[in-house]
Amino acid sequence: MKIYCFGPEVGKKIEQFGSVNAIVSRIVHLDDEAVINSVYIRPHGKNGYHQAAAPQLFLVVEGEGWVKSESGENIAIKGGHAVFWRKDEWHESGTETGMAAVIIEGMTIDAAKLMPPMQEDEP
């Protein structure tokens, strides 16, 4: 057995897109299929407004906050919620109290295959 760390103490500060108090830690790259990272957004922080490089699944594992897409409306999320953004979709995430999420990015990701939706898809 080998134990690894992916907590914020081994991560890298996210500075682009106007991000504030956000750290990303690499987890694994799956042979051009997908990349898995973790993101830690500290209180009063955000991962700034940017386009998804690939389909992206944002899985909140701790805390609560908000996400928004091109509509500009903040939508509340918390631990146990997942958000899916399409390739090139503009989006942002943030929190007042702190939030940790696992991000899975890859061209073949389809959240609808296994998880039930909480709200209708946007067009």
Backbone as JSON Lines, residues from 0, in Angstrom:
{"i":0,"aa":"M","n":[0.85,-1.18,0.0],"ca":[0.0,0.0,0.0],"c":[0.88,1.23,0.0]}
{"i":1,"aa":"K","n":[0.4,2.25,-0.69],"ca":[1.08,3.54,-0.7],"c":[0.03,4.62,-0.52]}
{"i":2,"aa":"I","n":[0.3,5.57,0.32],"ca":[-0.65,6.64,0.62],"c":[-0.16,7.93,-0.02]}
{"i":3,"aa":"Y","n":[-1.08,8.64,-0.67],"ca":[-0.76,9.88,-1.37],"c":[-1.57,11.02,-0.78]}
{"i":4,"aa":"C","n":[-1.16,12.22,-1.05],"ca":[-1.87,13.42,-0.6],"c":[-2.33,14.21,-1.81]}
{"i":5,"aa":"F","n":[-3.61,14.63,-1.8],"ca":[-4.11,15.53,-2.85],"c":[-4.79,16.75,-2.23]}
{"i":6,"aa":"G","n":[-4.48,17.02,-0.98],"ca":[-5.06,18.15,-0.27],"c":[-4.51,19.48,-0.74]}
{"i":7,"aa":"P","n":[-5.07,20.56,-0.23],"ca":[-4.64,21.89,-0.68],"c":[-3.18,22.19,-0.38]}
{"i":8,"aa":"E","n":[-2.61,21.52,0.6],"ca":[-1.21,21.79,0.95],"c":[-0.24,21.35,-0.14]}
{"i":9,"aa":"V","n":[-0.66,20.48,-1.06],"ca":[0.22,20.07,-2.16],"c":[-0.24,20.64,-3.5]}
{"i":10,"aa":"G","n":[-1.28,21.47,-3.47],"ca":[-1.84,22.03,-4.69],"c":[-1.14,23.28,-5.16]}
{"i":11,"aa":"K","n":[-1.67,23.8,-6.24],"ca":[-1.14,25.01,-6.87],"c":[-2.23,26.08,-6.89]}
{"i":12,"aa":"K","n":[-1.89,27.28,-6.51],"ca":[-2.84,28.39,-6.49],"c":[-3.34,28.67,-7.91]}
{"i":13,"aa":"I","n":[-4.66,28.82,-8.05],"ca":[-5.24,29.19,-9.34],"c":[-5.26,30.71,-9.4]}
{"i":14,"aa":"E","n":[-4.55,31.26,-10.37],"ca":[-4.43,32.72,-10.47],"c":[-5.11,33.3,-11.7]}
{"i":15,"aa":"Q","n":[-5.37,32.49,-12.72],"ca":[-5.97,33.03,-13.93],"c":[-7.49,33.18,-13.78]}
{"i":16,"aa":"F","n":[-8.12,33.89,-14.7],"ca":[-9.55,34.12,-14.78],"c":[-10.09,34.97,-13.63]}
{"i":17,"aa":"G","n":[-9.26,35.68,-12.9],"ca":[-9.73,36.45,-11.76],"c":[-10.06,35.58,-10.56]}
{"i":18,"aa":"S","n":[-9.48,34.39,-10.5],"ca":[-9.73,33.47,-9.38],"c":[-9.17,34.04,-8.09]}
{"i":19,"aa":"V","n":[-9.83,33.71,-6.97],"ca":[-9.45,34.2,-5.65],"c":[-9.54,33.04,-4.66]}
{"i":20,"aa":"N","n":[-8.5,32.82,-3.87],"ca":[-8.5,31.8,-2.82],"c":[-8.87,30.41,-3.34]}
{"i":21,"aa":"A","n":[-8.34,30.02,-4.5],"ca":[-8.63,28.72,-5.09],"c":[-7.33,27.96,-5.35]}
{"i":22,"aa":"I","n":[-7.34,26.68,-5.05],"ca":[-6.16,25.82,-5.21],"c":[-6.57,24.56,-5.96]}
{"i":23,"aa":"V","n":[-5.75,24.11,-6.91],"ca":[-6.0,22.86,-7.62],"c":[-4.89,21.87,-7.31]}
{"i":24,"aa":"S","n":[-5.28,20.63,-7.08],"ca":[-4.32,19.54,-6.85],"c":[-4.56,18.46,-7.89]}
{"i":25,"aa":"R","n":[-3.53,18.08,-8.6],"ca":[-3.63,17.03,-9.6],"c":[-3.84,15.69,-8.91]}
{"i":26,"aa":"I","n":[-4.67,14.83,-9.52],"ca":[-4.89,13.5,-8.97],"c":[-4.39,12.43,-9.94]}
{"i":27,"aa":"V","n":[-4.96,12.39,-11.15],"ca":[-4.53,11.37,-12.11],"c":[-4.92,11.78,-13.53]}
{"i":28,"aa":"H","n":[-4.11,11.35,-14.49],"ca":[-4.38,11.56,-15.91],"c":[-4.57,10.17,-16.52]}
{"i":29,"aa":"L","n":[-5.75,9.91,-17.07],"ca":[-6.1,8.57,-17.55],"c":[-5.89,8.43,-19.05]}
{"i":30,"aa":"D","n":[-4.65,8.26,-19.49],"ca":[-4.32,7.96,-20.89],"c":[-5.16,8.7,-21.92]}
{"i":31,"aa":"D","n":[-5.13,9.99,-21.92],"ca":[-5.86,10.81,-22.88],"c":[-7.37,10.67,-22.8]}
{"i":32,"aa":"E","n":[-7.9,9.91,-21.86],"ca":[-9.33,9.76,-21.7],"c":[-9.89,10.82,-20.77]}
{"i":33,"aa":"A","n":[-9.23,11.04,-19.65],"ca":[-9.75,11.98,-18.66],"c":[-8.63,12.43,-17.74]}
{"i":34,"aa":"V","n":[-8.83,13.59,-17.13],"ca":[-7.95,14.12,-16.1],"c":[-8.81,14.33,-14.86]}
{"i":35,"aa":"I","n":[-8.29,13.93,-13.71],"ca":[-9.01,14.1,-12.46],"c":[-8.18,14.99,-11.55]}
{"i":36,"aa":"N","n":[-8.79,16.07,-11.08],"ca":[-8.15,17.03,-10.18],"c":[-9.08,17.29,-9.01]}
{"i":37,"aa":"S","n":[-8.53,17.9,-7.99],"ca":[-9.37,18.4,-6.9],"c":[-9.18,19.9,-6.83]}
{"i":38,"aa":"V","n":[-10.23,20.6,-6.41],"ca":[-10.14,22.04,-6.26],"c":[-10.65,22.4,-4.87]}
{"i":39,"aa":"Y","n":[-9.95,23.32,-4.25],"ca":[-10.31,23.81,-2.92],"c":[-10.51,25.31,-3.05]}
{"i":40,"aa":"I","n":[-11.72,25.72,-2.78],"ca":[-12.02,27.15,-2.84],"c":[-12.25,27.6,-1.4]}
{"i":41,"aa":"R","n":[-11.37,28.42,-0.94],"ca":[-11.42,28.87,0.45],"c":[-12.53,29.9,0.64]}
{"i":42,"aa":"P","n":[-12.9,30.22,1.89],"ca":[-13.96,31.2,2.13],"c":[-13.76,32.49,1.34]}
{"i":43,"aa":"H","n":[-14.85,32.98,0.78],"ca":[-14.88,34.2,-0.04],"c":[-14.03,34.06,-1.3]}
{"i":44,"aa":"G","n":[-13.88,32.82,-1.78],"ca":[-13.07,32.58,-2.96],"c":[-13.91,32.19,-4.16]}
{"i":45,"aa":"K","n":[-13.24,32.15,-5.31],"ca":[-13.91,31.71,-6.54],"c":[-12.89,31.2,-7.53]}
{"i":46,"aa":"N","n":[-13.33,30.29,-8.38],"ca":[-12.58,29.86,-9.54],"c":[-13.21,30.64,-10.68]}
{"i":47,"aa":"G","n":[-12.5,31.64,-11.19],"ca":[-13.05,32.65,-12.08],"c":[-13.7,32.14,-13.36]}
{"i":48,"aa":"Y","n":[-14.41,33.03,-14.0],"ca":[-15.21,32.76,-15.2],"c":[-14.3,32.38,-16.36]}
{"i":49,"aa":"H","n":[-14.51,31.15,-16.9],"ca":[-13.68,30.65,-17.99],"c":[-14.43,29.58,-18.77]}
{"i":50,"aa":"Q","n":[-13.89,29.22,-19.92],"ca":[-14.49,28.18,-20.75],"c":[-13.94,26.81,-20.36]}
{"i":51,"aa":"A","n":[-14.8,25.81,-20.41],"ca":[-14.38,24.43,-20.16],"c":[-13.57,23.94,-21.36]}
{"i":52,"aa":"A","n":[-12.37,23.43,-21.11],"ca":[-11.51,22.93,-22.18],"c":[-12.05,21.62,-22.76]}
{"i":53,"aa":"A","n":[-12.83,20.9,-21.96],"ca":[-13.44,19.62,-22.34],"c":[-14.69,19.47,-21.5]}
{"i":54,"aa":"P","n":[-15.57,18.53,-21.81],"ca":[-16.68,18.28,-20.9],"c":[-16.13,18.1,-19.48]}
{"i":55,"aa":"Q","n":[-16.8,18.69,-18.51],"ca":[-16.27,18.75,-17.15],"c":[-17.35,18.42,-16.13]}
{"i":56,"aa":"L","n":[-17.01,17.53,-15.21],"ca":[-17.9,17.17,-14.11],"c":[-17.29,17.67,-12.81]}
{"i":57,"aa":"F","n":[-18.03,18.5,-12.1],"ca":[-17.58,19.18,-10.88],"c":[-18.37,18.54,-9.73]}
{"i":58,"aa":"L","n":[-17.71,17.7,-8.92],"ca":[-18.35,16.94,-7.85],"c":[-18.03,17.56,-6.5]}
{"i":59,"aa":"V","n":[-18.99,18.2,-5.87],"ca":[-18.76,18.83,-4.57],"c":[-18.7,17.75,-3.49]}
{"i":60,"aa":"V","n":[-17.58,17.68,-2.79],"ca":[-17.4,16.66,-1.75],"c":[-17.48,17.23,-0.35]}
{"i":61,"aa":"E","n":[-17.31,18.54,-0.23],"ca":[-17.35,19.17,1.09],"c":[-17.7,20.64,0.95]}
{"i":62,"aa":"G","n":[-18.5,21.13,1.87],"ca":[-18.84,22.54,1.89],"c":[-20.0,22.88,0.99]}
{"i":63,"aa":"E","n":[-20.12,24.17,0.71],"ca":[-21.2,24.65,-0.13],"c":[-20.76,25.92,-0.83]}
{"i":64,"aa":"G","n":[-21.48,26.25,-1.88],"ca":[-21.15,27.45,-2.63],"c":[-22.14,27.67,-3.74]}
{"i":65,"aa":"W","n":[-21.63,28.13,-4.88],"ca":[-22.47,28.43,-6.03],"c":[-21.7,28.17,-7.32]}
{"i":66,"aa":"V","n":[-22.46,27.95,-8.36],"ca":[-21.9,27.84,-9.71],"c":[-22.76,28.7,-10.62]}
{"i":67,"aa":"K","n":[-22.18,29.09,-11.74],"ca":[-22.97,29.77,-12.75],"c":[-22.4,29.44,-14.12]}
{"i":68,"aa":"S","n":[-23.26,29.55,-15.11],"ca":[-22.83,29.34,-16.48],"c":[-23.13,30.61,-17.25]}
{"i":69,"aa":"E","n":[-23.34,30.49,-18.53],"ca":[-23.52,31.66,-19.38],"c":[-24.75,32.47,-19.01]}
{"i":70,"aa":"S","n":[-25.72,31.87,-18.31],"ca":[-26.93,32.59,-17.91],"c":[-26.62,33.69,-16.9]}
{"i":71,"aa":"G","n":[-25.48,33.54,-16.18],"ca":[-25.07,34.55,-15.21],"c":[-25.72,34.41,-13.85]}
{"i":72,"aa":"E","n":[-26.63,33.46,-13.69],"ca":[-27.34,33.27,-12.43],"c":[-26.55,32.33,-11.51]}
{"i":73,"aa":"N","n":[-26.32,32.75,-10.25],"ca":[-25.68,31.88,-9.27],"c":[-26.67,30.81,-8.82]}
{"i":74,"aa":"I","n":[-26.23,29.55,-8.85],"ca":[-27.06,28.43,-8.43],"c":[-26.36,27.76,-7.25]}
{"i":75,"aa":"A","n":[-27.08,27.6,-6.14],"ca":[-26.51,27.03,-4.92],"c":[-26.19,25.55,-5.1]}
{"i":76,"aa":"I","n":[-25.02,25.14,-4.57],"ca":[-24.62,23.73,-4.57],"c":[-24.02,23.41,-3.21]}
{"i":77,"aa":"K","n":[-23.94,22.12,-2.91],"ca":[-23.35,21.68,-1.65],"c":[-22.83,20.26,-1.83]}
{"i":78,"aa":"G","n":[-22.18,19.74,-0.79],"ca":[-21.65,18.39,-0.83],"c":[-22.69,17.41,-1.33]}
{"i":79,"aa":"G","n":[-22.29,16.53,-2.25],"ca":[-23.2,15.56,-2.84],"c":[-23.81,16.01,-4.15]}
{"i":80,"aa":"H","n":[-23.62,17.27,-4.51],"ca":[-24.12,17.79,-5.79],"c":[-23.02,17.69,-6.85]}
{"i":81,"aa":"A","n":[-23.44,17.51,-8.08],"ca":[-22.51,17.47,-9.21],"c":[-23.0,18.42,-10.29]}
{"i":82,"aa":"V","n":[-22.09,19.11,-10.93],"ca":[-22.41,20.04,-12.01],"c":[-21.67,19.57,-13.25]}
{"i":83,"aa":"F","n":[-22.35,19.57,-14.39],"ca":[-21.73,19.18,-15.66],"c":[-21.72,20.37,-16.59]}
{"i":84,"aa":"W","n":[-20.53,20.7,-17.12],"ca":[-20.41,21.74,-18.12],"c":[-19.94,21.13,-19.43]}
{"i":85,"aa":"R","n":[-20.54,21.54,-20.53],"ca":[-20.13,21.08,-21.86],"c":[-18.81,21.74,-22.28]}
{"i":86,"aa":"K","n":[-18.14,21.14,-23.24],"ca":[-16.91,21.73,-23.79],"c":[-17.23,23.15,-24.27]}
{"i":87,"aa":"D","n":[-16.34,24.07,-23.97],"ca":[-16.42,25.48,-24.35],"c":[-17.48,26.27,-23.59]}
{"i":88,"aa":"E","n":[-18.23,25.64,-22.67],"ca":[-19.24,26.37,-21.9],"c":[-18.55,27.27,-20.87]}
{"i":89,"aa":"W","n":[-18.96,28.54,-20.82],"ca":[-18.43,29.47,-19.85],"c":[-19.02,29.15,-18.49]}
{"i":90,"aa":"H","n":[-18.19,29.21,-17.43],"ca":[-18.67,28.88,-16.09],"c":[-17.76,29.46,-15.02]}
{"i":91,"aa":"E","n":[-18.27,29.47,-13.8],"ca":[-17.54,29.98,-12.64],"c":[-18.09,29.27,-11.41]}
{"i":92,"aa":"S","n":[-17.27,29.14,-10.37],"ca":[-17.73,28.57,-9.1],"c":[-17.12,29.37,-7.96]}
{"i":93,"aa":"G","n":[-17.86,29.44,-6.85],"ca":[-17.36,30.2,-5.71],"c":[-18.07,29.82,-4.43]}
{"i":94,"aa":"T","n":[-17.63,30.42,-3.33],"ca":[-18.18,30.08,-2.03],"c":[-17.94,31.22,-1.05]}
{"i":95,"aa":"E","n":[-18.8,31.33,-0.08],"ca":[-18.59,32.26,1.03],"c":[-17.96,31.54,2.22]}
{"i":96,"aa":"T","n":[-18.18,30.22,2.33],"ca":[-17.77,29.47,3.52],"c":[-16.69,28.43,3.28]}
{"i":97,"aa":"G","n":[-16.37,28.12,2.02],"ca":[-15.39,27.1,1.69],"c":[-16.04,25.92,1.0]}
{"i":98,"aa":"M","n":[-15.34,25.36,0.02],"ca":[-15.9,24.25,-0.75],"c":[-14.75,23.44,-1.36]}
{"i":99,"aa":"A","n":[-14.89,22.12,-1.37],"ca":[-13.92,21.23,-2.01],"c":[-14.66,20.39,-3.04]}
{"i":100,"aa":"A","n":[-14.04,20.21,-4.2],"ca":[-14.67,19.44,-5.27],"c":[-13.63,18.61,-6.0]}
{"i":101,"aa":"V","n":[-14.08,17.52,-6.6],"ca":[-13.27,16.73,-7.52],"c":[-13.76,17.1,-8.91]}
{"i":102,"aa":"I","n":[-12.81,17.37,-9.81],"ca":[-13.16,17.74,-11.19],"c":[-12.65,16.65,-12.12]}
{"i":103,"aa":"I","n":[-13.56,16.12,-12.94],"ca":[-13.2,15.12,-13.95],"c":[-13.44,15.76,-15.31]}
{"i":104,"aa":"E","n":[-12.38,15.81,-16.13],"ca":[-12.48,16.41,-17.46],"c":[-12.09,15.38,-18.51]}
{"i":105,"aa":"G","n":[-12.9,15.27,-19.57],"ca":[-12.56,14.36,-20.65],"c":[-13.62,14.4,-21.72]}
{"i":106,"aa":"M","n":[-13.22,14.14,-22.95],"ca":[-14.13,14.23,-24.08],"c":[-15.25,13.2,-24.04]}
{"i":107,"aa":"T","n":[-15.08,12.1,-23.34],"ca":[-16.11,11.05,-23.32],"c":[-16.96,11.06,-22.05]}
{"i":108,"aa":"I","n":[-16.83,12.07,-21.22],"ca":[-17.6,12.12,-19.97],"c":[-19.06,12.44,-20.28]}
{"i":109,"aa":"D","n":[-19.95,11.64,-19.7],"ca":[-21.38,11.87,-19.84],"c":[-22.04,11.62,-18.49]}
{"i":110,"aa":"A","n":[-22.28,12.69,-17.75],"ca":[-22.86,12.56,-16.41],"c":[-24.24,11.95,-16.43]}
{"i":111,"aa":"A","n":[-24.98,12.13,-17.51],"ca":[-26.36,11.66,-17.59],"c":[-26.48,10.14,-17.61]}
{"i":112,"aa":"K","n":[-25.41,9.43,-17.9],"ca":[-25.48,7.96,-17.97],"c":[-25.75,7.32,-16.62]}
{"i":113,"aa":"L","n":[-25.27,7.93,-15.53],"ca":[-25.38,7.29,-14.23],"c":[-26.06,8.1,-13.14]}
{"i":114,"aa":"M","n":[-26.05,9.42,-13.23],"ca":[-26.6,10.25,-12.15],"c":[-27.94,10.85,-12.54]}
{"i":115,"aa":"P","n":[-28.9,10.88,-11.59],"ca":[-30.16,11.54,-11.89],"c":[-30.01,13.06,-11.82]}
{"i":116,"aa":"P","n":[-30.65,13.79,-12.73],"ca":[-30.55,15.25,-12.7],"c":[-31.38,15.86,-11.58]}
{"i":117,"aa":"M","n":[-30.92,17.0,-11.07],"ca":[-31.66,17.74,-10.05],"c":[-32.55,18.79,-10.7]}
{"i":118,"aa":"Q","n":[-32.22,19.21,-11.93],"ca":[-33.01,20.19,-12.67],"c":[-32.87,19.92,-14.14]}
{"i":119,"aa":"E","n":[-33.75,20.49,-14.92],"ca":[-33.71,20.29,-16.36],"c":[-32.45,20.89,-16.97]}
{"i":120,"aa":"D","n":[-31.98,20.27,-18.05],"ca":[-30.8,20.78,-18.75],"c":[-31.1,22.11,-19.39]}
{"i":121,"aa":"E","n":[-30.06,22.94,-19.45],"ca":[-30.16,24.18,-20.22],"c":[-29.99,23.84,-21.68]}
{"i":122,"aa":"P","n":[-30.5,24.64,-22.57],"ca":[-30.36,24.36,-24.01],"c":[-28.93,24.34,-24.47]}
